[in-house]
Amino acid sequence: MGKISAVIIIMLFTLSSHSALAQWHKKSFKVMGTLAHVEFWLDDSVPQATADKLILAVEQEMQRIDQTMSPYIATSELSAINRDAAIKPVIISKELFDLLTDAHNVAVLTHGMFDITYASIGYQYDYRKHQKPDQTAINNALKAINYQAVTLDKSSSSVRFTHADVKIDLGGIAKGHAVKNCIAILKEAGIEHALISAGGDTTLLGDRIGRPWFVGIKHPRAEDKTAVQLPLSNESISTSGDYERYFIEDGIRYHHIINPKTGDSARNVVSVSIIGKNPTYVDALSTAIFVMGLQQGMALINELPEYEAIIIDNQQTLHVSTGLQQD
């Protein structure tokens, strides 16, 4: 499990990474291990300094969340949890407590197919070095992969692990949370037309001044090509795919979206995009549906009227949920 980087190709109409075209202001920057992008519209009468402050606020918010929730930063709250929660309850911020609650709720909804404790084995994969754990290591770690082993105490805002080997990772939900917070910053400033993205997670505020935003879903097996382009307004979309962080060994693709039931990469499909209003849940559901596969995943989405799905299977055939099907 986890969230891929740069799977969403935003169909932008300007080229500079930080420029203003008429009333549009935009910037791309690296954060949370991926490429983030902010773009919004301001009236010409608004000073450039106002736009610069908003862009800075978005950057700082994403950096703050990274410092809080990255498992690779020793001083983060998440690192403190992984270090101490198997020994004692760890008191955490309301923000992180609420996000862990969201992760638990999605785990229940998906019967454990979304499970932040996948990290109990996930940390033993190194895709850059083409390293993976052997089956013995996986079998041992499976005992610790269980979202129910993460105990949340609301009265003390604390978390504790009930298994000594549990580790958690928020890669499948934190970017959606970050995008959600950043869109809120722009809305509070009176922005009505905006786009925020972080890797495979994108949220759109309003339209693009009389026309929709066009978001392309990357073709899973053709570099620099899109499988489909979607006109969207006031929506969030998240894509999970097997083609960003991976290596191939003996003809088998090992990638970062781990099936918590097996400790191995999920291979039922190659790409899943989820569309909905809540960026946090859209993020988590794209990972969960990827693990569930075409039949189970589409059945679940079709039971959730507030969400839609686009799934590309192993034969590179595109499937869409009921709400996206044309009569």
C-alpha positions in Angstrom: 0.0 0.0 0.0 1.0 3.6 -0.3 0.6 6.4 -2.7 2.4 6.8 -6.0 4.0 9.9 -7.2 3.1 11.7 -10.4 0.4 9.4 -11.6 -2.0 12.2 -12.3 -1.2 14.4 -15.3 -2.8 17.7 -14.8 -3.8 19.2 -18.2 -2.6 22.7 -17.5 -2.6 25.4 -20.1 0.5 27.3 -19.0 4.2 26.1 -19.0 6.1 27.9 -16.3 6.3 26.2 -12.9 5.7 29.5 -11.1 4.1 32.2 -13.1 1.0 34.3 -13.6 -1.0 34.1 -16.9 -3.6 36.8 -16.7 -5.2 36.0 -13.3 -3.8 32.5 -12.9 -1.0 31.8 -10.3 0.8 28.5 -10.0 3.8 26.7 -8.6 5.1 23.2 -8.5 7.4 22.0 -5.7 8.7 18.8 -4.2 7.3 17.6 -0.8 6.3 14.4 0.9 8.5 12.4 -1.5 6.6 13.6 -4.6 5.8 16.6 -6.8 3.1 18.9 -5.6 1.3 21.6 -7.5 -0.9 24.6 -6.7 -2.8 26.7 -9.1 -5.5 29.3 -8.5 -7.2 32.3 -10.0 -7.2 35.8 -8.6 -8.6 39.0 -10.0 -6.0 41.4 -11.6 -6.8 43.9 -8.9 -5.3 41.6 -6.2 -1.6 42.3 -5.5 1.0 39.7 -6.6 2.1 39.6 -3.0 -1.3 38.1 -2.0 -0.8 35.3 -4.4 2.7 34.7 -3.2 1.6 34.5 0.4 -1.1 31.9 -0.5 1.4 29.8 -2.4 3.8 30.0 0.5 1.0 29.0 2.9 0.2 25.9 0.8 3.9 24.9 0.6 4.3 25.4 4.4 1.2 23.3 5.2 2.4 20.4 3.1 5.9 20.7 4.7 4.3 20.7 8.1 2.3 17.6 7.4 5.4 15.9 6.1 7.3 16.8 9.3 4.4 15.3 11.3 3.5 12.2 9.4 6.7 11.0 7.5 8.1 7.6 8.7 11.4 8.8 7.3 11.8 11.8 9.7 13.0 10.7 13.1 11.3 13.6 14.9 7.9 13.1 13.3 4.9 12.1 15.4 4.5 9.0 13.2 8.1 8.0 14.0 7.4 8.4 17.7 4.4 6.2 17.4 6.4 3.5 15.6 9.1 3.7 18.2 7.1 3.7 21.4 3.4 2.6 20.8 4.2 -1.1 21.3 5.6 -0.3 24.7 3.2 2.4 26.0 0.3 4.7 24.8 1.7 7.6 22.8 -0.2 10.9 23.1 -0.6 12.5 19.7 -2.1 15.6 18.2 -5.8 15.8 17.4 -5.0 16.0 13.7 -3.1 12.8 13.7 -5.6 11.1 15.9 -8.4 12.0 13.6 -6.4 10.8 10.6 -5.7 7.4 12.3 -9.5 7.3 12.9 -10.2 7.8 9.3 -7.7 5.1 8.4 -9.5 2.7 10.8 -12.8 3.6 9.3 -11.6 2.8 5.7 -10.1 -0.4 7.0 -13.4 -1.5 8.4 -15.2 -0.4 5.2 -12.8 -2.4 3.0 -12.5 -5.4 5.3 -8.9 -4.7 6.0 -7.8 -4.3 2.4 -6.7 -0.8 3.4 -4.4 -1.3 6.4 -1.8 1.2 7.6 0.0 -1.7 9.4 1.1 -3.0 6.1 4.3 -1.1 7.0 5.1 -4.0 9.3 6.5 -5.7 6.2 6.5 -2.8 3.8 9.7 -1.3 5.3 11.6 -4.4 4.2 11.0 -3.6 0.5 13.5 -1.3 -1.3 12.4 -0.7 -4.8 15.5 1.3 -5.8 17.8 -1.5 -4.8 15.5 -4.2 -6.1 15.3 -5.7 -2.6 12.3 -7.6 -1.2 11.8 -9.7 2.0 12.0 -13.5 1.7 8.9 -15.6 2.4 10.0 -16.3 6.0 10.2 -12.6 6.8 6.8 -12.1 5.2 5.2 -14.9 7.2 6.6 -13.5 10.4 5.5 -10.0 9.7 1.9 -11.1 8.7 1.2 -11.6 12.4 1.7 -7.8 12.9 -0.3 -6.7 9.9 -3.7 -6.1 11.5 -5.4 -2.7 11.7 -7.2 -3.9 14.9 -3.8 -3.9 16.6 -3.8 -0.1 16.5 -5.8 0.9 19.6 -7.0 4.5 19.7 -8.1 6.1 23.0 -10.0 9.3 22.3 -10.2 10.3 26.0 -6.4 10.7 26.1 -5.8 11.3 22.4 -3.3 8.4 22.4 -2.5 5.4 20.3 -1.0 2.0 21.3 -0.1 -1.1 19.4 -1.2 -4.5 20.8 1.5 -6.4 18.9 5.3 -5.7 19.5 6.2 -5.8 15.8 3.5 -3.4 14.4 4.6 -0.4 12.3 2.3 2.0 10.5 2.7 4.1 7.4 0.2 6.8 6.2 1.4 6.8 2.6 -2.0 5.8 1.4 -3.9 8.6 3.1 -1.6 11.5 4.2 -1.4 13.2 0.8 -5.1 13.3 0.5 -5.2 14.9 3.9 -2.6 17.4 2.9 -4.5 18.3 -0.3 -7.7 18.7 1.7 -6.0 21.1 4.2 -4.4 23.2 1.4 -7.7 23.6 -0.5 -9.2 24.7 2.8 -6.5 27.4 3.1 -7.4 28.7 -0.4 -11.2 28.6 0.3 -10.7 30.5 3.5 -8.9 33.2 1.5 -11.8 33.6 -0.8 -10.4 31.6 -3.7 -13.1 30.1 -5.9 -11.1 28.4 -8.7 -8.1 26.3 -7.7 -6.2 23.0 -8.1 -4.0 21.3 -5.5 -2.2 18.1 -6.2 0.4 15.9 -4.5 1.5 12.9 -6.4 -1.5 10.9 -7.4 -4.0 13.1 -5.3 -5.7 16.1 -6.8 -8.5 18.3 -5.6 -10.3 20.8 -7.7 -12.1 23.9 -6.4 -14.7 25.2 -8.8 -14.0 25.1 -12.5 -11.4 26.7 -14.7 -13.4 29.9 -15.4 -16.3 28.6 -17.5 -14.8 25.2 -18.4 -13.9 22.1 -16.5 -10.4 21.1 -15.4 -9.1 18.3 -17.5 -7.3 15.6 -15.5 -5.6 12.7 -17.4 -5.1 9.3 -15.9 -1.7 8.0 -16.9 -1.5 5.0 -19.1 -0.1 2.2 -16.9 2.2 0.7 -19.6 3.0 3.6 -21.9 5.2 6.4 -20.6 4.0 9.9 -21.2 0.6 8.8 -22.5 -2.8 9.1 -20.9 -5.4 6.3 -20.7 -8.3 8.7 -20.4 -9.0 12.4 -19.8 -11.7 13.5 -17.4 -13.5 16.9 -17.2 -13.9 17.6 -13.5 -15.0 20.5 -11.3 -15.4 20.6 -7.5 -14.1 17.0 -7.2 -11.2 15.1 -5.8 -9.4 12.3 -7.7 -6.7 9.9 -6.5 -4.9 7.3 -8.6 -2.9 4.3 -7.4 -0.8 2.3 -9.9 1.9 -0.3 -10.0 4.2 1.6 -12.3 6.0 4.3 -10.2 7.9 2.5 -7.5 8.6 -1.0 -8.6 11.2 -3.5 -10.0 10.8 -6.7 -12.0 12.5 -9.9 -10.9 12.0 -13.2 -12.7 9.2 -11.7 -14.7 7.3 -10.6 -11.5 6.6 -7.0 -10.8 7.2 -6.0 -7.2 5.7 -2.6 -6.4 4.8 -0.5 -3.4 1.0 -1.2 -3.1 1.1 -4.1 -0.6 -1.7 -6.5 -0.1 -2.0 -6.6 3.7 -3.3 -10.2 3.6 -0.2 -11.5 1.8 2.6 -9.1 2.5 3.3 -9.1 -1.2 2.5 -6.6 -4.0 -1.2 -6.6 -5.1 -1.4 -7.7 -8.7 -5.2 -8.0 -9.5 -5.2 -4.7 -11.5 -2.6 -2.1 -12.6 -4.4 1.2 -12.0 -7.3 2.5 -9.9 -8.7 6.0 -9.9 -11.3 7.1 -7.4 -13.4 10.3 -7.7 -15.3 11.9 -4.8 -15.7 14.9 -2.6 -13.5 13.9 0.3 -9.8 14.0 -0.6 -8.8 11.9 2.4 -11.2 9.0 1.7 -10.6 9.2 -2.1 -6.9 8.7 -1.4 -7.4 5.7 0.9 -10.0 4.1 -1.3 -7.8 4.2 -4.4 -5.3 2.0 -2.5 -7.9 -0.3 -1.0 -9.7 -0.9 -4.4 -6.4 -1.6 -6.0 -5.8 -4.3 -3.5 -9.3 -5.6 -3.7 -9.2 -6.0 -7.5 -11.8 -5.4 -10.2 -14.8 -7.4 -9.1 -14.7 -6.8 -5.4 -13.5 -3.2 -5.7 -16.1 -2.2 -8.3 -18.8 -3.9 -6.2 -17.8 -1.8 -3.2 -17.6 1.5 -5.1 -21.0 0.8 -6.7 -22.4 0.6 -3.2 -21.0 4.1 -2.3 -23.0 6.7 -4.2 -20.6 9.5 -3.3 -17.7 7.8 -5.1 -16.8 6.6 -8.6 -14.0 4.5 -9.9 -12.0 3.9 -13.0 -10.1 0.6 -13.0 -7.5 -0.6 -15.5 -7.1 -4.4 -15.3 -4.1 -6.6 -16.1 -5.1 -6.7 -19.8 -5.1 -2.9 -19.8 -8.9 -2.8 -20.3 -10.6 0.2 -18.7 -13.6 -0.3 -16.5 -15.8 2.4 -14.9 -18.3 2.4 -12.0 -22.0 2.6 -12.6 -22.2 6.4 -12.1 -19.7 7.0 -14.9 -21.4 4.8 -17.4 -23.2 6.4 -20.3 -26.7 5.3 -21.2 
